[in-house]
Every structure is written in C-alpha cells, then in structure tokens.
Amino acid sequence: MLNKLITSKTRLRLLIKFFISQANRGYLNGLANEMGESTNSIRKELNHLFEAGYIEKIKKENKIEYKVNSKHPLYETLKKVVYKHLGLEDIVETVIDRMGNVEEILLIGDYAKGIDSGNIEIFLIGKNLNMDYIENLEVKIEKLINRKVTFYLSTKFSSSQKSIELYKNILT
C-alpha cells in the first residue's frame, strides 16, 4: 500500500523505523548497516525527512542521532499510516473481535525495534485464549497483510525485550 505512494524503499524503511515507535533512534552508520544500504543513500533520505520536519537530529559528541519528531502536525497520521501499511491495525481488530478475552496485545521482535524484516511477532496476554483459533488466524492474517505473523500467548508478559503496546483493555 504505502510502497506505491513512497517509491523510495530506503525512505519507506526509515519511516517504518521511526514511526513504529518514537523510542527508536539511530545513527547514520548503524542505520546503513541495519538496512543493508550505503551510508550515502541513507544520508540522502534522512536529509529529506529532516527537511520535511518528520525527524529530528540530536548532536551527541561528534555524532548525529536521528529520531522521529513527535511534535510534527502529521506525526499521529503518519504513525497510523505506517501501522496500517504493516497490517498492525488489521491484526488488533481481528484479534479483539474474535478472541474476546484479550487483555493486551504487544508487538515484539524486529518490528518493535523498527526493523522491517517481514516477520511480525505479536504477544497476546489474556485468560482462556484459544490456541487453535490463533493458528488459523496466523494464516488468514498473513494472506491479508502479506507478512509472516507469529502469535505468542500468555497470561502475563515479563520480558526485558523491547515491546510496543498495540492494545490494552483498560477494564482488566
């Protein structure tokens, strides 16, 4: 979807990196290594995004760190567009509609770090979750969003790995 509008794959990957979580940050060389791109192509796209006001530069010693500009007027809109592009909205809606007793939905793994690897890992927290239904759901959602999806089920989540909260039932 978004790749039809934004034809630069590098720019799209940077948007995903920064807009999936405002905690994601990166340096030029680290971003180039992570994305398997030349520093020149990353620099060019970072400059475009900075000039448009979508990301900020933070000078740390002799390096420049990049992060999303969460004060930009289009920040929330672009975040929703990135979530929709990745299929995260579809995942949350489908799980909530069909699973019933879900307390939290967390994004973990590569996408929580802002890495567009094609493998979305979702941690579902709740009581009496239907494992058989989840296995069928993985296949259905993968066809819908054209990405590999893996669900993990638990009654609680206590991990030191990075996670992004996609949904939380405030009544539990």
N, CA, C and O of each residue as an XYZ file, in Angstrom:
688
protein
N       0.821     -1.186      0.000
C       0.000      0.000      0.000
C       0.869      1.256      0.000
O       0.836      2.037     -0.951
N       1.641      1.447      1.060
C       2.454      2.648      1.190
C       3.596      2.663      0.178
O       4.066      3.729     -0.219
N       4.044      1.470     -0.239
C       5.149      1.399     -1.196
C       4.746      1.892     -2.584
O       5.615      2.168     -3.411
N       3.462      2.005     -2.850
C       3.001      2.588     -4.119
C       3.088      4.113     -4.072
O       3.326      4.764     -5.090
N       2.892      4.670     -2.880
C       2.940      6.114     -2.696
C       4.370      6.616     -2.501
O       4.758      7.646     -3.052
N       5.145      5.877     -1.711
C       6.537      6.232     -1.440
C       7.407      5.238     -2.199
O       7.577      4.094     -1.779
N       7.951      5.688     -3.313
C       8.667      4.775     -4.207
C      10.093      4.470     -3.749
O      10.690      3.495     -4.205
N      10.636      5.280     -2.866
C      11.973      5.010     -2.341
C      11.872      3.976     -1.228
O      11.297      4.243     -0.173
N      12.439      2.785     -1.470
C      12.403      1.730     -0.453
C      13.151      2.151      0.804
O      12.749      1.812      1.917
N      14.230      2.887      0.624
C      15.012      3.361      1.756
C      14.192      4.320      2.605
O      14.191      4.206      3.831
N      13.500      5.255      1.984
C      12.677      6.211      2.721
C      11.555      5.486      3.465
O      11.261      5.807      4.617
N      10.933      4.513      2.810
C       9.860      3.749      3.438
C      10.385      2.997      4.664
O       9.734      2.985      5.709
N      11.539      2.382      4.542
C      12.110      1.646      5.675
C      12.463      2.588      6.821
O      12.318      2.219      7.986
N      12.921      3.792      6.511
C      13.220      4.776      7.554
C      11.932      5.257      8.231
O      11.901      5.431      9.449
N      10.886      5.469      7.456
C       9.602      5.863      8.044
C       9.094      4.786      8.999
O       8.620      5.089     10.094
N       9.198      3.529      8.575
C       8.779      2.430      9.445
C       9.633      2.420     10.710
O       9.106      2.291     11.816
N      10.928      2.553     10.552
C      11.849      2.546     11.694
C      11.452      3.590     12.734
O      11.357      3.285     13.923
N      11.223      4.809     12.286
C      10.994      5.899     13.220
C       9.542      6.046     13.659
O       9.285      6.479     14.782
N       8.589      5.696     12.800
C       7.192      5.924     13.146
C       6.525      4.740     13.840
O       5.409      4.885     14.338
N       7.159      3.594     13.890
C       6.553      2.465     14.606
C       6.673      2.691     16.117
O       5.822      2.237     16.882
N       7.715      3.383     16.540
C       7.880      3.707     17.957
C       8.731      4.961     18.071
O       9.800      5.061     17.470
N       8.240      5.916     18.851
C       9.018      7.144     18.980
C      10.275      6.942     19.816
O      11.097      7.852     19.922
N      10.436      5.762     20.410
C      11.658      5.454     21.151
C      12.798      5.039     20.218
O      13.960      5.045     20.625
N      12.479      4.681     18.974
C      13.512      4.248     18.033
C      14.377      5.427     17.608
O      13.882      6.502     17.268
N      15.661      5.193     17.638
C      16.653      6.200     17.252
C      17.728      5.518     16.425
O      17.802      4.290     16.388
N      18.551      6.298     15.770
C      19.620      5.687     15.005
C      20.656      6.686     14.539
O      20.382      7.873     14.361
N      21.859      6.164     14.346
C      22.965      6.922     13.763
C      23.106      6.500     12.310
O      22.675      5.409     11.936
N      23.696      7.336     11.502
C      23.842      7.085     10.074
C      24.440      5.707      9.791
O      23.846      4.916      9.058
N      25.599      5.416     10.359
C      26.264      4.136     10.079
C      25.444      2.947     10.568
O      25.351      1.933      9.877
N      24.855      3.063     11.744
C      24.037      1.987     12.282
C      22.818      1.720     11.413
O      22.465      0.565     11.174
N      22.174      2.778     10.939
C      21.016      2.627     10.063
C      21.419      1.988      8.735
O      20.705      1.136      8.208
N      22.571      2.405      8.196
C      23.053      1.836      6.932
C      23.322      0.339      7.095
O      22.952     -0.454      6.230
N      23.958     -0.046      8.192
C      24.230     -1.469      8.442
C      22.934     -2.251      8.644
O      22.758     -3.329      8.077
N      22.044     -1.711      9.442
C      20.777     -2.377      9.741
C      19.955     -2.615      8.476
O      19.310     -3.655      8.337
N      19.978     -1.660      7.566
C      19.144     -1.746      6.368
C      19.879     -2.292      5.157
O      19.286     -2.483      4.096
N      21.175     -2.544      5.319
C      21.956     -3.077      4.209
C      22.064     -2.107      3.046
O      22.077     -2.509      1.882
N      22.141     -0.830      3.372
C      22.205      0.237      2.362
C      23.519      0.996      2.523
O      24.203      0.875      3.539
N      23.854      1.772      1.508
C      25.041      2.617      1.608
C      24.737      3.809      2.515
O      23.594      4.257      2.612
N      25.773      4.311      3.172
C      25.567      5.474      4.036
C      25.098      6.674      3.216
O      24.368      7.525      3.725
N      25.506      6.745      1.969
C      25.109      7.862      1.117
C      23.594      7.864      0.867
O      22.955      8.912      0.956
N      23.018      6.695      0.555
C      21.571      6.648      0.295
C      20.786      6.902      1.579
O      19.737      7.544      1.539
N      21.279      6.409      2.716
C      20.616      6.662      3.999
C      20.695      8.151      4.336
O      19.702      8.747      4.753
N      21.871      8.750      4.157
C      22.058     10.181      4.443
C      21.101     11.030      3.616
O      20.479     11.961      4.127
N      20.993     10.701      2.347
C      20.120     11.449      1.436
C      18.668     11.406      1.936
O      18.002     12.440      1.995
N      18.188     10.225      2.290
C      16.802     10.088      2.751
C      16.594     10.715      4.125
O      15.549     11.315      4.379
N      17.576     10.584      5.010
C      17.479     11.229      6.314
C      17.390     12.747      6.155
O      16.630     13.407      6.864
N      18.165     13.293      5.226
C      18.110     14.738      4.976
C      16.744     15.168      4.450
O      16.230     16.214      4.845
N      16.150     14.366      3.558
C      14.803     14.681      3.057
C      13.785     14.675      4.196
O      12.963     15.584      4.308
N      13.845     13.646      5.036
C      12.902     13.534      6.148
C      13.121     14.643      7.177
O      12.162     15.143      7.767
N      14.382     15.029      7.394
C      14.686     16.116      8.318
C      14.177     17.450      7.769
O      13.561     18.228      8.498
N      14.435     17.714      6.486
C      13.981     18.966      5.870
C      12.456     19.095      5.893
O      11.920     20.199      5.997
N      11.769     17.961      5.795
C      10.306     17.970      5.852
C       9.801     18.087      7.294
O       8.611     18.302      7.523
N      10.706     17.945      8.258
C      10.343     18.085      9.660
C       9.857     16.806     10.318
O       9.398     16.841     11.459
N       9.949     15.669      9.620
C       9.450     14.405     10.165
C      10.386     13.793     11.197
O       9.940     13.072     12.091
N      11.676     14.073     11.080
C      12.641     13.558     12.057
C      13.492     14.707     12.581
O      13.575     15.775     11.974
N      14.116     14.459     13.713
C      14.989     15.441     14.348
C      16.416     14.912     14.374
O      16.648     13.703     14.346
N      17.364     15.840     14.429
C      18.772     15.496     14.592
C      19.185     15.912     15.994
O      18.877     17.017     16.441
N      19.883     15.023     16.679
C      20.394     15.327     18.008
C      21.894     15.105     17.965
O      22.363     13.996     17.713
N      22.642     16.175     18.215
C      24.098     16.074     18.170
C      24.603     15.522     19.500
O      24.347     16.098     20.557
N      25.324     14.401     19.439
C      25.917     13.765     20.615
C      27.402     13.602     20.339
O      27.813     12.803     19.497
N      28.198     14.375     21.065
C      29.635     14.412     20.862
C      29.924     14.709     19.394
O      29.591     15.793     18.917
N      30.532     13.777     18.669
C      30.839     14.050     17.263
C      29.916     13.276     16.319
O      30.223     13.139     15.135
N      28.787     12.767     16.830
C      27.842     12.008     16.013
C      26.480     12.684     16.025
O      26.158     13.467     16.919
N      25.697     12.362     15.016
C      24.319     12.863     14.952
C      23.375     11.678     15.065
O      23.458     10.718     14.299
N      22.480     11.765     16.035
C      21.464     10.741     16.235
C      20.151     11.260     15.658
O      19.822     12.439     15.792
N      19.403     10.357     15.013
C      18.126     10.723     14.406
C      16.987     10.074     15.181
O      17.103      8.944     15.656
N      15.886     10.808     15.300
C      14.684     10.277     15.940
C      13.472     10.972     15.328
O      13.594     12.019     14.691
N      12.304     10.372     15.533
C      11.076     10.933     14.988
C      10.748     12.250     15.695
O      11.021     12.419     16.883
N      10.162     13.170     14.946
C       9.681     14.421     15.520
C       8.212     14.221     15.889
O       7.322     14.399     15.058
N       7.974     13.851     17.137
C       6.603     13.556     17.574
C       5.740     14.813     17.700
O       4.537     14.715     17.940
N       6.349     15.995     17.540
C       5.587     17.247     17.590
C       5.130     17.702     16.199
O       4.413     18.694     16.069
N       5.547     16.980     15.177
C       5.142     17.330     13.813
C       3.625     17.185     13.693
O       3.061     16.232     14.232
N       2.955     18.102     13.002
C       1.489     18.026     12.897
C       0.970     16.737     12.257
O      -0.170     16.343     12.503
N       1.783     16.088     11.451
C       1.352     14.845     10.806
C       1.859     13.591     11.515
O       1.695     12.486     10.998
N       2.470     13.744     12.689
C       3.048     12.592     13.379
C       2.029     11.483     13.600
O       2.259     10.346     13.188
N       0.913     11.791     14.239
C      -0.090     10.759     14.548
C      -0.653     10.140     13.268
O      -0.883      8.933     13.206
N      -0.870     10.963     12.259
C      -1.400     10.470     10.987
C      -0.410      9.515     10.325
O      -0.792      8.436      9.874
N       0.857      9.911     10.268
C       1.871      9.048      9.656
C       2.072      7.765     10.450
O       2.310      6.707      9.868
N       1.979      7.849     11.765
C       2.093      6.650     12.594
C       0.963      5.676     12.248
O       1.195      4.474     12.112
N      -0.255      6.196     12.107
C      -1.398      5.344     11.735
C      -1.208      4.748     10.348
O      -1.552      3.589     10.117
N      -0.667      5.526      9.432
C      -0.428      5.042      8.068
C       0.603      3.908      8.090
O       0.429      2.900      7.405
N       1.664      4.068      8.866
C       2.683      3.017      8.977
C       2.075      1.758      9.594
O       2.316      0.652      9.111
N       1.293      1.921     10.650
C       0.630      0.770     11.280
C      -0.288      0.075     10.291
O      -0.326     -1.154     10.228
N      -1.027      0.858      9.520
C      -1.940      0.282      8.525
C      -1.135     -0.440      7.441
O      -1.503     -1.539      7.025
N      -0.046      0.167      6.987
C       0.816     -0.444      5.968
C       1.347     -1.798      6.432
O       1.414     -2.740      5.642
N       1.719     -1.901      7.692
C       2.260     -3.144      8.224
C       1.175     -4.159      8.575
O       1.467     -5.330      8.818
N      -0.069     -3.705      8.601
C      -1.176     -4.601      8.928
C      -1.449     -4.713     10.417
O      -2.228     -5.569     10.836
N      -0.826     -3.870     11.220
C      -0.986     -3.958     12.668
C      -2.412     -3.633     13.101
O      -2.935     -4.249     14.030
N      -3.041     -2.671     12.433
C      -4.442     -2.343     12.758
C      -5.349     -3.534     12.479
O      -6.240     -3.841     13.271
N      -5.120     -4.208     11.346
C      -5.928     -5.384     10.996
C      -5.750     -6.499     12.022
O      -6.708     -7.182     12.383
N      -4.522     -6.676     12.483
C      -4.247     -7.714     13.481
C      -5.017     -7.421     14.763
O      -5.695     -8.298     15.300
N      -4.913     -6.194     15.250
C      -5.576     -5.827     16.505
C      -7.088     -5.985     16.377
O      -7.723     -6.582     17.247
N      -7.670     -5.455     15.298
C      -9.120     -5.552     15.114
C      -9.586     -7.001     15.063
O     -10.575     -7.359     15.703
N      -8.882     -7.832     14.307
C      -9.272     -9.237     14.155
C      -9.166     -9.982     15.478
O     -10.068    -10.739     15.836
N      -8.083     -9.776     16.203
C      -7.886    -10.469     17.478
C      -8.952    -10.035     18.485
O      -9.541    -10.882     19.157
N      -9.205     -8.753     18.597
C     -10.187     -8.261     19.572
C     -11.591     -8.758     19.223
O     -12.347     -9.167     20.104
N     -11.929     -8.719     17.940
C     -13.263     -9.154     17.515
C     -13.502    -10.638     17.767
O     -14.616    -11.032     18.114
N     -12.483    -11.459     17.599
C     -12.685    -12.906     17.611
C     -12.186    -13.628     18.860
O     -12.636    -14.736     19.153
N     -11.265    -13.014     19.596
C     -10.681    -13.711     20.745
C     -11.421    -13.408     22.039
O     -11.437    -14.236     22.950
N     -12.024    -12.248     22.130
C     -12.832    -11.913     23.291
C     -12.070    -11.501     24.531
O     -12.153    -10.339     24.930
N     -11.340    -12.393     25.152
C     -10.773    -12.170     26.473
C      -9.318    -11.686     26.437
O      -8.502    -12.117     27.252
N      -8.999    -10.808     25.512
C      -7.628    -10.314     25.363
C      -7.429     -9.094     26.261
O      -8.196     -8.133     26.197
N      -6.400     -9.143     27.090
C      -6.094     -8.018     27.973
C      -5.112     -7.042     27.325
O      -5.258     -5.826     27.452
N      -4.109     -7.589     26.628
C      -3.094     -6.756     25.981
C      -2.619     -7.406     24.697
O      -2.598     -8.631     24.569
N      -2.236     -6.556     23.741
C      -1.595     -7.016     22.514
C      -0.305     -6.223     22.384
O      -0.326     -4.994     22.326
N       0.821     -6.931     22.338
C       2.131     -6.291     22.262
C       2.852     -6.705     20.988
O       2.816     -7.870     20.592
N       3.493     -5.757     20.363
C       4.362     -6.026     19.226
C       5.766     -6.235     19.793
O       6.269     -5.396     20.540
N       6.394     -7.356     19.435
C       7.752     -7.649     19.906
C       8.627     -7.980     18.688
O       8.147     -7.962     17.555
N       9.887     -8.276     18.920
C      10.779     -8.704     17.848
C      11.274     -7.561     16.983
O      11.399     -6.424     17.439
N      11.556     -7.882     15.713
C      12.163     -6.917     14.787
C      11.339     -5.648     14.628
O      11.892     -4.549     14.657
N      10.041     -5.778     14.463
C       9.214     -4.591     14.223
C       9.154     -3.675     15.436
O       9.021     -2.462     15.277
N       9.248     -4.214     16.627
C       9.296     -3.367     17.823
C      10.573     -2.531     17.829
O      10.620     -1.455     18.424
N      11.605     -3.040     17.159
C      12.875     -2.316     17.043
C      12.896     -1.417     15.809
O      13.849     -0.667     15.597
N      11.833     -1.496     14.992
C      11.776     -0.682     13.786
C      12.441     -1.318     12.587
O      12.767     -0.624     11.624
N      12.652     -2.634     12.623
C      13.290     -3.344     11.520
C      12.212     -4.039     10.696
O      11.488     -4.898     11.200
N      12.112     -3.659      9.428
C      11.091     -4.207      8.529
C      11.581     -5.538      7.962
O      12.035     -5.605      6.819
N      11.486     -6.601      8.774
C      12.025     -7.904      8.399
C      11.007     -8.789      7.685
O      11.368     -9.802      7.087
N       9.740     -8.405      7.750
C       8.695     -9.231      7.147
C       8.123    -10.253      8.109
O       7.203    -10.987      7.746
N       8.647    -10.321      9.337
C       8.155    -11.259     10.343
C       7.629    -10.480     11.540
O       8.407     -9.972     12.347
N       6.310    -10.388     11.653
C       5.669     -9.661     12.740
C       5.407    -10.638     13.884
O       4.793    -11.688     13.696
N       5.882    -10.270     15.067
C       5.676    -11.107     16.247
C       4.758    -10.372     17.217
O       5.024     -9.237     17.614
N       3.669    -11.049     17.589
C       2.644    -10.463     18.440
C       2.508    -11.298     19.708
O       2.411    -12.524     19.651
N       2.501    -10.631     20.834
C       2.331    -11.283     22.129
C       0.927    -10.951     22.622
O       0.603     -9.783     22.839
N       0.088    -11.981     22.800
C      -1.278    -11.802     23.291
C      -1.332    -12.186     24.757
O      -0.878    -13.265     25.136
N      -1.879    -11.316     25.577
C      -1.992    -11.573     27.004
C      -3.477    -11.626     27.354
O      -4.236    -10.711     27.035
N      -3.869    -12.694     28.005
C      -5.254    -12.844     28.415
C      -5.493    -14.203     29.026
O      -4.581    -15.022     29.139
N      -6.722    -14.431     29.417
C      -7.088    -15.705     30.034
C      -7.947    -16.504     29.061
O      -8.764    -15.943     28.331
N      -7.752    -17.820     29.059
C      -8.545    -18.730     28.229
C      -8.474    -18.390     26.740
O      -9.493    -18.421     26.050
N      -7.288    -18.067     26.246
C      -7.117    -17.759     24.820
C      -7.112    -19.062     24.023
O      -6.545    -20.065     24.455
N      -7.739    -19.032     22.876
C      -7.929    -20.219     22.049
C      -6.743    -20.420     21.108
O      -6.635    -19.733     20.093
N      -5.857    -21.353     21.438
C      -4.645    -21.602     20.646
C      -4.973    -22.115     19.250
O      -4.313    -21.726     18.286
N      -5.975    -22.977     19.117
C      -6.348    -23.494     17.798
C      -6.802    -22.364     16.878
O      -6.438    -22.318     15.703
N      -7.595    -21.465     17.427
C      -8.070    -20.347     16.624
C      -6.913    -19.444     16.196
O      -6.886    -18.951     15.068
N      -5.965    -19.234     17.098
C      -4.806    -18.386     16.791
C      -4.004    -18.955     15.625
O      -3.567    -18.203     14.754
N      -3.808    -20.258     15.596
C      -3.055    -20.868     14.490
C      -3.758    -20.614     13.154
O      -3.098    -20.317     12.159
N      -5.080    -20.727     13.123
C      -5.828    -20.424     11.897
C      -5.764    -18.938     11.571
O      -5.707    -18.545     10.406
N      -5.776    -18.121     12.617
C      -5.726    -16.674     12.438
C      -4.402    -16.236     11.809
O      -4.382    -15.335     10.971
N      -3.294    -16.874     12.211
C      -1.989    -16.534     11.642
C      -2.026    -16.637     10.122
O      -1.572    -15.728      9.426
N      -2.561    -17.733      9.608
C      -2.619    -17.965      8.164
C      -3.496    -16.914      7.487
O      -3.119    -16.365      6.451
N      -4.659    -16.633      8.063
C      -5.581    -15.654      7.481
C      -4.961    -14.255      7.438
O      -5.049    -13.555      6.429
N      -4.342    -13.865      8.536
C      -3.750    -12.527      8.602
C      -2.549    -12.417      7.674
O      -2.353    -11.379      7.043
N      -1.745    -13.466      7.581
C      -0.594    -13.445      6.673
C      -1.040    -13.187      5.239
O      -0.395    -12.427      4.518
N      -2.135    -13.812      4.821
C      -2.661    -13.580      3.471
C      -3.163    -12.152      3.323
O      -3.004    -11.541      2.266
N      -3.768    -11.619      4.380
C      -4.330    -10.276      4.352
C      -3.251     -9.198      4.252
O      -3.413     -8.229      3.510
N      -2.149     -9.360      4.995
C      -1.137     -8.296      5.062
C       0.167     -8.631      4.341
O       1.069     -7.795      4.294
N       0.285     -9.819      3.786
C       1.486    -10.241      3.048
C       2.766    -10.169      3.873
O       3.814     -9.764      3.371
N       2.676    -10.564      5.142
C       3.824    -10.645      6.029
C       3.635    -11.877      6.914
O       2.508    -12.293      7.179
N       4.726    -12.443      7.359
C       4.678    -13.577      8.285
C       4.258    -13.050      9.658
O       4.776    -12.037     10.128
N       3.321    -13.745     10.291
C       2.836    -13.336     11.607
C       2.960    -14.516     12.568
O       2.551    -15.634     12.254
N       3.530    -14.251     13.739
C       3.642    -15.264     14.776
C       3.016    -14.711     16.041
O       3.340    -13.609     16.482
N       2.111    -15.495     16.622
C       1.473    -15.106     17.874
C       2.055    -15.914     19.022
O       2.347    -17.101     18.880
N       2.218    -15.254     20.158
C       2.615    -15.913     21.399
C       1.519    -15.616     22.412
O       1.061    -14.479     22.515
N       1.100    -16.623     23.155
C       0.019    -16.471     24.125
C       0.546    -16.631     25.536
O       1.430    -17.447     25.800
N      -0.021    -15.826     26.450
C       0.366    -15.928     27.843
C      -0.680    -15.247     28.717
O      -1.537    -14.514     28.223
N      -0.599    -15.496     30.004
C      -1.474    -14.797     30.935
C      -0.801    -13.538     31.458
O      -1.456    -12.689     32.062
N       0.522    -13.408     31.227
C       1.251    -12.191     31.610
C       2.502    -12.063     30.756
O       2.941    -13.030     30.134
N       3.074    -10.860     30.730
C       4.265    -10.594     29.931
C       5.307     -9.969     30.843
O       5.087     -8.894     31.401
N       6.421    -10.629     30.992
C       7.509    -10.058     31.792
C       8.817    -10.374     31.083
O       9.471    -11.383     31.350
N       9.170     -9.491     30.182
C      10.382     -9.708     29.414
C      11.180     -8.419     29.343
O      10.632     -7.319     29.418
N      12.459     -8.579     29.200
C      13.315     -7.406     29.067
C      13.414     -6.959     27.610
O      14.016     -5.925     27.320
N      12.825     -7.736     26.685
C      12.912     -7.338     25.277
C      11.964     -6.176     24.987
O      10.963     -5.982     25.677
N      12.296     -5.425     23.973
C      11.516     -4.253     23.585
C      10.142     -4.687     23.094
O      10.016     -5.660     22.350
N       9.112     -3.956     23.518
C       7.759     -4.236     23.054
C       7.012     -2.922     22.862
O       7.328     -1.911     23.489
N       6.020     -2.958     21.986
C       5.163     -1.805     21.736
C       3.730     -2.236     21.998
O       3.252     -3.220     21.434
N       3.059     -1.500     22.847
C       1.680     -1.820     23.184
C       0.764     -1.394     22.045
O       0.679     -0.210     21.718
N       0.077     -2.366     21.438
C      -0.866     -2.084     20.368
C      -2.295     -1.964     20.888
O      -3.137     -1.295     20.289
N      -2.551     -2.630     22.023
C      -3.883     -2.618     22.606
C      -3.785     -2.966     24.086
O      -2.983     -3.810     24.485
N      -4.617     -2.299     24.900
C      -4.714     -2.640     26.316
C      -6.154     -2.446     26.739
O      -6.735     -1.374     26.574
N      -6.717     -3.512     27.290
C      -8.086     -3.454     27.796
C      -8.043     -2.758     29.142
O      -7.517     -3.311     30.107
N      -8.584     -1.568     29.221
C      -8.493     -0.782     30.457
C      -9.459     -1.281     31.525
O      -9.404     -0.825     32.667
N     -10.338     -2.207     31.173
C     -11.290     -2.737     32.145
C     -10.708     -3.880     32.967
O     -11.306     -4.288     33.962
N      -9.541     -4.408     32.565
C      -8.966     -5.551     33.306
C      -7.992     -5.076     34.349
O      -7.412     -5.890     35.068
